[in-house]
């Protein structure tokens, strides 16, 4: 049987806060033991959004990337479920095995606009389905990007412009316009130690913590 990966994204938002078991990034196999040579679904769960340096302001998630080792799933994704408001890509690593194949593939889901960002007090589950290539324990390095949008009104003004026909400089009224800028934050779940504590960088814009681990039975 041809091995394939079918990726599905399901978003489940909750408004009552973050549960302890849902913190950071983790995996849920819905009670099915992932087994070598068998196809099953594993859900990558993102437990919360980002927190701004003030410790109070929350930022929604607009991008999630996960590095899937080729030893876990040998073939790159041939298809990704299209989710309204999101795009998905699969990019092979530039690092190659002795056989000339990518050592991993990075799957990235990205929100098309801040209207589709995941609320910071909700959690999201990103489904990965495939026929597992090998038994063992595999780290799934995960990167989560958040943002806070700020929209400001640029006041209208009179501007000098050259008339393309007469070449004369004329005064033109430029109406009010809207400008949106973003403040970005990052969560890197990339430490290969499940017991490690999360740490923040100096300006508190990036948090680093343990990567999720997927165990495949033999």
Secondary structure, DSSP 4 states (H G I P E B T S, - for coil): ----EEEEEEEE--SS---GGGSSEEEE-TTPPPBTT-EEEEEEEE---EE-TTSS-EEEEEEEEEEEETTT--SPPSEE---TTEEEEEEE-S-B-TTS-BSEEEEEEEESSGGGPBPTTSEEEEEEEEE--S-EEEEE-EEEEEEEEEEEEE--EEEEEE-TTT--EEEEEEPPEEEEEEEEEEEEEEES-TTPPPEE-TTSSEEEEEPEEEEEB-
